Amino acid sequence: MLWLAFALFFLWLALRELHHGLVARPGFSHPQEISKAYLLLTLGAAAALAYTPVRYWQFERLLTAQARLLSGSDGATVHCNTLFDTMLDPNSMASGHATPSTGRIVIQKPWCGVLMAHLRNPGKLDPKGIFSVQLFVHEAMHIRGELDEAITECQAIQRHYRGARLLGIPDQLAREGGQRFYAQHYQGRRAIGGMQAAYYSEECAPGKALDERLRDSTWN
């Protein structure tokens, strides 16, 4: 929001310059000459300052549309926290969080940026990028009403491929990313323990209790 405020300020300066070039100021008989350099400078500054918030706003719209498909809830919305938002967020220690009663999903900084970069170049199969996809799908699963973290994570693992495809990742890369997350990151939680253990279940495996046997499951 702060960037947008500055962008609007520079836009106002540019519009004021144009106005004074068309309409004489009080006490003057003729409009002033428009300074092209000043106009270009203020318009350029406004565009540069508006670029990042507008880009994230468009990205939030994409995530919201796909979260609604994943969760089956028309009320799902996704918000990418800025650094300031994250500092004020009571759940700032979590990479993301969701409120099923409102449909609101919040992804903390810097994970929206990581996800955005991953979608631009999914072929790198960057571990952080793959995690960002899983994070998004995980929070969408919470919107369905499931609060148990281990069950939610297992639901998200099985839909990682589906979520990645919805976000535009090519078929083979979407499949490989989900399988890498499950085989490497997820299985590693068993040894790490602590908070990570709350997201892990021995029953989250093909053919076990938490297997939903989805036609497009990441495991297939």
Buried (B, 14 or more C-beta within 10 A) or exposed (E): EEBBEBBEEBBEBBBEBBEBBEEEEEEEEEEBEBEEEEBEBBBEBBEEBBEBBBEBEEBBEBBBEBBBEBBEBEEBBBBBBBEEBBEEBEEBEBBBBBEBEEBBBBBBBBBBBBBBBBBEEBEEEBEEBBBBBBBBBBBBBBBBEBEEBBBBBBBBBBBBBBBBBBBEBEEEBBBBBBBBBBEEBBEEBEEEEEEBBEBBBEEBBEEEEBBEEBEEBBBE
